[in-house]
Amino acid sequence: MLCQDCKKREAHVHLTQIVNNEKQTLSLCKECAAARGFHSPLDNVPFPLAEILSGLAASMPAVAGAKEQETITCESCGLTFETFTRQGRFGCGDCYKAFRTRLEPIMRKIHGASLHRGRVPEVKEGAGAEGEPISIREEERLEIELKKAIESEDFERAAELRDKLKTFRESRAATD
């Protein structure tokens, strides 16, 4: 969308104002918004996600069986986990899968769990990889992780995954 003032640059500032129960919107480029005196109070405040991730990643113990200096890289975009923690952004959607082993402990520390327990959107025909419900894919993922944990003799993680799987199945049975 072009700026409504100069009609030359891309609009990045979108203002909405309600006057006498009438909604007025204005889309401006940063330069025109600054000329009108509009600015975001967060313009010069850095978003600390990268610092938060760096701190959490550094404080997490090494994953059992992983080498201390092992570098995880996303095969799709080439982003390394270390670069992700510095910039605070993924390179692509596949980064979630590539960094899962390092992200799960961080998610547990932030949210108290690494398993989503919130609302799940309705599954429509064709949803997911083959149209299967998201919960079935999650159950399969947990089963695979459980087998890997047992194979690598990480019994603490295996017990945790077993409990997650049990809770997951019980909650799914309650909703069916």
C-alpha positions in Angstrom: 0.0 0.0 0.0 1.3 3.4 -0.9 1.6 6.3 1.5 -1.6 8.4 1.4 0.4 11.7 1.6 3.3 11.4 -0.9 1.9 8.5 -2.9 5.5 7.4 -3.7 6.8 5.3 -0.8 5.4 2.1 0.8 3.2 2.8 3.9 4.7 1.4 7.1 2.8 3.5 9.6 -0.9 2.8 10.0 -3.0 5.0 12.2 -6.6 4.4 13.3 -8.5 7.1 15.1 -12.2 7.1 16.2 -13.8 10.6 16.1 -17.5 10.9 16.9 -18.0 7.2 16.5 -16.5 7.3 13.1 -13.3 5.3 12.3 -10.6 7.1 10.3 -7.5 5.3 9.1 -4.3 6.8 7.7 -1.5 4.9 6.1 1.8 6.8 5.8 5.4 6.1 5.0 7.9 6.7 7.8 9.0 10.0 6.4 5.5 11.5 6.0 4.5 10.2 9.5 7.5 11.9 11.0 6.6 15.1 9.2 3.2 15.0 10.8 4.8 14.3 14.2 3.8 10.7 14.5 6.4 8.3 15.9 6.3 5.0 17.8 7.6 5.2 21.3 9.3 1.9 20.6 11.2 3.1 17.5 14.6 3.1 19.2 14.0 0.3 21.7 15.5 -2.9 20.6 13.4 -6.0 20.9 15.2 -8.2 23.4 14.1 -11.6 22.0 17.7 -12.4 20.8 19.1 -11.5 24.2 16.5 -13.6 26.0 17.2 -16.6 23.7 20.9 -16.2 24.0 20.6 -16.2 27.8 18.3 -19.1 27.9 20.3 -21.1 25.4 23.5 -20.5 27.3 22.0 -21.4 30.6 20.5 -24.7 29.3 22.6 -27.8 30.0 23.8 -29.7 26.9 21.3 -32.2 25.6 22.2 -35.8 26.7 24.2 -37.5 24.1 25.0 -34.3 22.2 28.5 -33.1 21.7 29.4 -29.9 23.5 30.5 -28.1 20.3 27.8 -29.6 18.0 26.4 -27.0 15.6 22.8 -27.5 14.5 22.0 -26.1 11.0 18.7 -25.9 9.2 19.0 -27.9 6.0 16.6 -25.7 4.2 18.0 -22.2 4.8 21.4 -22.9 6.3 20.7 -20.9 9.5 22.7 -22.2 12.6 21.2 -22.3 16.0 23.8 -19.9 17.3 22.9 -17.4 14.6 19.2 -17.8 15.5 20.0 -17.0 19.2 21.9 -13.9 18.1 19.3 -12.5 15.8 16.1 -13.8 17.4 14.5 -14.9 14.1 14.2 -18.1 12.2 15.3 -18.3 8.6 12.4 -20.5 7.5 9.6 -22.7 8.7 11.9 -25.8 8.8 14.0 -24.2 11.4 11.4 -25.3 14.0 12.1 -28.9 13.1 15.9 -28.5 12.8 16.2 -26.8 16.2 13.5 -28.8 18.1 16.0 -30.5 20.4 17.4 -27.2 21.6 14.1 -25.3 21.6 12.1 -27.8 23.7 14.1 -27.1 27.0 13.8 -23.4 26.3 10.0 -23.6 25.8 9.7 -25.7 29.0 11.6 -23.0 30.9 9.5 -20.2 29.4 6.1 -21.8 29.4 6.5 -24.6 31.9 5.9 -27.2 29.2 6.9 -27.9 25.7 3.6 -29.4 24.7 0.8 -27.1 23.5 -2.3 -27.4 25.6 -4.3 -24.5 24.2 -7.0 -24.5 21.6 -6.4 -26.2 18.3 -8.2 -25.0 15.2 -10.7 -27.3 13.6 -9.2 -29.7 11.2 -10.7 -29.3 7.7 -10.4 -31.6 4.8 -6.9 -31.5 3.5 -5.5 -30.0 6.7 -2.1 -31.2 7.8 0.2 -33.3 5.7 -2.4 -35.8 4.6 -5.5 -34.3 6.1 -5.1 -36.0 9.5 -5.8 -34.1 12.7 -2.9 -32.2 14.3 -3.3 -34.2 17.5 -2.5 -37.5 15.7 0.7 -36.0 14.3 1.7 -34.8 17.8 1.1 -38.2 19.2 3.2 -39.8 16.5 6.0 -37.2 17.2 6.0 -38.0 20.9 6.1 -41.8 20.2 9.1 -41.3 17.9 10.9 -39.1 20.5 10.2 -41.7 23.2 11.7 -44.5 21.1 14.8 -42.3 20.4 15.2 -41.5 24.1 15.0 -45.2 25.1 17.5 -46.1 22.4 19.9 -43.5 23.6 19.3 -44.6 27.1 18.1 -41.2 28.2 15.6 -42.6 30.6 14.8 -39.3 32.4 13.7 -37.8 29.0 11.9 -41.1 28.2 9.9 -41.0 31.4 9.0 -37.3 30.7 7.9 -38.2 27.2 6.0 -41.3 28.5 4.1 -39.0 30.9 3.4 -36.4 28.2 2.1 -39.2 25.9 -0.1 -40.5 28.7 -1.5 -37.1 29.5 -2.0 -36.3 25.8 -3.9 -39.5 25.2 -6.1 -39.0 28.3 -7.0 -35.4 27.3 -7.8 -36.6 23.7 -10.0 -39.4 25.0 -11.8 -36.9 27.2 -12.6 -34.7 24.2 -13.7 -37.6 21.9 
